[in-house]
Amino acid sequence: MKTKRDVFLFLIVLCGLIVIAFSGCGKKGPPLPPEIPGQKIAAPFDLKYTLDDKEVTLFWQHKIEHR
C-alpha cells in the first residue's frame, strides 16, 4: 500500500516542478514604456551622462503633453 502512495506523491511533486519550470519562461511581448492615459511623453532633451569605471549613467529631461 505504501508504494502506491509513494508513486502518487512522486507524480504530484513532478507535476508541480514541471508547472513551476515552464510558467516563467518565454517572451511575453515587446518591452513597452509606461503609459498614463491622457498623457504623452515627448522626446527627451538635455541629455547628460556620467562615466565611472565600467558604468555609464544617463540623465535626461522630458515634457509631458496632455492630450
C-alpha distances in whole Angstrom, upper triangle without the diagonal:
4,6,6,7,9,10,11,13,15,16,17,19,20,22,23,25,26,28,29,31,33,34,37,38,41,44,45,48,52,53,55,57,57,59,60,61,65,66,66,66,69,70,70,73,74,71,71,69,69,68,66,65,62,62,64,64,65,67,69,70,69,71,69,71,70,70
4,6,5,6,9,10,11,12,14,15,17,18,20,21,23,24,26,27,28,31,32,34,36,39,42,43,47,50,51,53,55,55,57,58,59,63,64,64,64,67,67,67,70,71,69,68,66,66,65,63,62,59,59,61,61,63,64,66,67,67,69,67,69,68,68
4,5,5,6,9,10,10,12,14,15,16,18,20,21,22,24,26,27,29,30,33,34,37,41,41,45,48,49,51,54,54,56,57,59,63,63,63,63,66,66,66,69,70,68,67,65,65,63,62,60,58,58,60,60,61,63,65,67,66,68,66,68,67,67
4,5,5,6,9,10,11,12,14,15,17,18,20,21,23,24,26,27,29,31,33,36,39,39,43,46,48,50,52,52,54,56,57,60,61,62,61,64,65,65,68,69,67,67,65,64,63,62,61,58,57,59,59,61,63,64,65,65,66,64,66,66,65
4,5,5,6,9,10,11,12,14,15,17,18,20,21,23,24,26,27,30,31,35,38,38,42,45,46,48,50,50,52,53,55,58,59,60,59,63,63,63,66,67,65,65,63,62,61,60,59,56,55,57,57,59,60,62,63,63,64,62,64,63,63
4,5,5,6,9,10,11,12,14,15,16,18,20,21,22,24,26,28,30,33,36,37,41,44,45,47,49,49,51,53,54,58,58,59,58,61,61,61,64,65,63,63,60,60,59,57,56,53,53,55,55,57,59,60,62,61,63,61,63,63,63
4,6,5,6,9,10,10,12,14,15,16,18,20,21,23,24,27,28,31,34,35,39,42,43,46,48,48,50,52,53,57,57,58,57,60,60,60,63,65,62,62,60,59,59,57,56,53,53,55,55,56,58,60,61,61,62,60,62,62,62
4,5,5,6,9,10,11,12,14,15,17,19,20,21,23,26,27,30,33,33,37,40,42,44,46,46,48,49,51,54,55,55,55,58,59,59,62,63,61,61,59,59,58,56,56,53,52,54,54,55,57,58,59,59,60,58,60,59,59
4,5,5,6,8,10,11,12,14,15,17,18,20,21,24,25,29,32,32,36,39,40,42,44,44,46,48,49,53,53,54,54,57,57,57,60,61,58,58,56,56,55,54,53,50,49,51,51,53,54,56,57,57,58,56,58,58,58
4,5,5,6,9,10,11,12,14,15,16,18,20,22,24,27,30,31,35,38,39,41,44,43,46,48,49,53,53,53,53,56,56,56,59,60,57,57,55,55,54,52,51,48,48,50,50,51,53,55,56,56,57,56,58,58,58
4,5,5,6,9,10,10,12,14,15,17,18,21,22,25,28,29,33,36,37,39,42,42,44,46,47,51,51,52,51,54,54,54,58,59,56,57,55,54,54,52,51,48,48,49,49,51,53,54,55,55,56,54,56,56,56
4,5,5,6,9,10,11,12,14,16,16,19,21,24,27,27,31,35,35,38,40,40,42,43,45,48,49,49,49,52,52,52,56,57,55,55,53,53,52,51,50,47,46,48,48,49,51,52,53,53,54,52,54,53,53
4,5,5,6,9,10,11,12,14,15,18,19,23,26,27,30,33,34,36,39,38,41,43,44,48,48,48,48,51,51,51,54,55,52,52,50,50,49,48,47,44,43,45,45,47,48,50,51,51,52,51,53,53,53
4,5,5,6,9,10,10,12,14,17,18,21,24,25,29,32,33,35,38,38,40,42,44,48,48,48,47,50,50,50,53,55,52,52,50,50,49,47,46,43,43,45,45,46,48,49,51,50,52,51,52,52,52
4,5,5,6,9,10,11,12,15,16,19,23,23,27,30,31,33,36,36,38,40,41,45,45,46,45,48,48,48,52,53,51,51,49,49,49,47,47,44,43,44,44,45,47,48,50,49,50,48,50,50,50
4,5,5,6,9,10,11,13,15,18,22,22,25,29,29,32,34,34,36,38,39,43,43,43,43,46,46,46,50,51,48,49,47,47,46,45,44,41,41,42,42,43,44,46,47,46,48,46,48,48,48
4,5,5,6,9,10,12,13,17,20,21,25,28,28,31,33,33,36,38,40,43,43,43,43,45,45,45,48,49,47,47,45,45,44,42,42,39,38,40,40,41,43,44,46,45,47,46,48,48,48
4,5,5,6,8,11,12,15,18,19,23,26,27,30,32,33,35,37,39,42,42,42,42,44,44,44,48,49,46,47,45,45,44,43,42,39,38,40,40,41,43,44,46,45,47,45,47,47,47
4,6,6,6,9,11,14,17,17,21,24,25,27,30,30,32,34,35,39,39,39,39,42,42,42,46,47,45,45,44,44,43,42,42,39,38,39,39,40,41,42,43,43,44,42,44,44,44
4,6,5,7,9,13,16,16,20,23,23,26,28,28,31,33,34,38,38,38,38,40,40,40,44,45,42,43,41,41,40,39,39,36,35,36,36,37,38,40,41,41,42,41,43,43,43
4,6,7,8,11,15,16,19,22,23,26,28,29,31,34,35,39,39,38,38,40,40,40,43,44,42,42,40,40,39,38,37,34,33,35,35,36,38,39,41,41,42,41,43,43,43
4,6,6,8,12,13,16,19,21,24,26,27,29,32,33,37,37,36,36,38,38,38,42,43,41,41,39,40,39,39,38,35,34,35,35,36,38,39,40,39,41,39,41,41,41
4,6,9,11,11,15,18,19,21,24,24,26,29,30,34,34,34,33,36,36,37,40,42,39,40,38,39,39,38,38,35,33,34,34,34,36,37,38,37,38,37,38,39,38
4,7,9,10,13,16,16,19,21,22,24,27,29,32,32,32,31,34,33,33,37,38,36,36,35,35,35,34,34,31,29,30,30,31,32,33,35,34,36,34,36,37,37
4,7,9,12,15,16,19,22,23,25,28,30,33,33,32,31,34,33,33,37,38,35,36,34,35,34,34,34,30,29,30,30,30,32,33,35,34,36,35,37,37,37
4,6,9,12,13,17,20,21,24,27,28,32,31,30,29,31,31,31,35,36,34,35,33,34,34,34,33,30,29,29,29,29,31,32,34,33,34,33,35,36,35
4,6,8,10,13,16,18,20,24,25,28,28,26,26,28,27,28,31,33,31,32,31,32,32,32,32,29,27,27,27,27,29,29,30,29,31,30,31,32,32
4,7,9,11,15,16,18,21,22,26,25,24,24,26,26,27,31,33,31,32,31,33,33,34,34,31,29,28,28,27,29,29,30,28,30,28,29,30,29
4,7,9,12,14,16,19,20,23,23,22,21,23,23,25,28,31,29,30,30,32,32,33,34,30,28,27,27,26,27,27,27,26,27,25,26,27,27
4,6,10,13,14,18,19,22,21,19,19,20,20,21,25,27,25,27,27,29,29,30,31,28,26,24,24,23,24,23,24,23,24,23,24,25,25
4,7,10,12,16,18,20,19,17,16,18,18,18,22,24,22,24,23,25,26,27,29,25,23,22,21,19,20,20,21,20,21,20,22,23,23
4,7,8,12,14,17,15,14,13,15,15,16,20,23,21,23,23,26,27,28,30,27,24,23,21,19,20,19,19,17,18,17,18,19,20
4,6,10,13,15,13,11,10,12,13,13,17,20,18,20,21,23,25,27,29,26,23,21,19,17,17,16,16,14,15,14,15,17,17
4,7,10,13,11,10,10,13,14,15,18,21,20,22,23,25,27,28,30,28,25,23,20,18,18,16,16,14,14,13,14,15,16
4,6,9,8,8,8,12,14,15,19,22,21,24,25,27,30,31,34,32,28,26,23,21,20,18,17,14,14,11,12,12,13
4,6,6,8,9,13,16,17,20,23,23,25,27,29,32,33,36,34,31,28,25,23,21,19,17,15,13,10,11,10,11
4,6,8,11,14,17,19,22,25,26,29,30,33,35,37,40,38,34,32,29,26,25,22,20,17,15,12,11,9,9
4,7,10,13,17,19,22,25,25,28,30,33,36,38,41,39,35,33,30,27,25,22,20,16,14,10,9,6,5
4,7,10,13,15,18,21,22,25,27,30,33,35,38,36,32,29,27,24,21,19,16,12,10,6,6,5,6
4,6,10,12,15,18,19,22,24,28,30,33,36,34,30,27,25,21,19,16,14,10,9,6,5,6,7
4,7,9,12,15,15,19,21,24,27,29,32,30,27,24,21,18,16,13,10,7,6,5,6,9,10
4,6,9,13,14,17,20,23,26,29,32,30,27,23,21,17,15,12,10,6,5,6,7,10,12
4,7,10,11,14,17,21,23,26,29,27,24,21,18,15,13,10,9,6,8,9,11,14,15
4,7,7,11,13,17,20,23,26,24,21,18,15,11,10,6,6,5,8,10,12,16,18
4,5,9,12,16,19,22,25,25,21,18,15,12,10,6,5,6,9,12,14,18,20
4,6,10,13,17,20,23,23,20,16,14,10,8,5,6,8,11,15,17,21,23
4,7,11,14,17,20,20,16,13,11,7,6,4,7,10,13,16,19,23,25
4,7,10,14,17,17,14,10,8,6,5,6,9,13,16,19,22,26,28
4,7,10,13,13,10,7,5,4,6,9,12,15,19,22,25,28,31
4,7,10,11,8,6,5,7,8,12,15,18,22,25,28,31,34
4,7,8,6,5,7,9,12,15,19,22,25,28,31,34,37
4,6,5,6,8,12,14,18,21,24,28,30,34,37,39
4,6,8,11,15,17,21,25,28,31,34,37,40,42
4,7,10,14,17,20,24,27,30,32,36,39,41
4,7,10,13,17,20,23,27,29,32,35,37
4,7,10,13,17,20,23,26,29,32,34
4,7,10,14,17,20,22,26,29,31
4,7,10,13,17,19,22,26,28
4,7,10,14,17,20,23,26
4,7,10,13,16,20,22
4,7,10,13,17,19
4,7,10,13,16
4,6,10,13
4,6,10
4,6
4
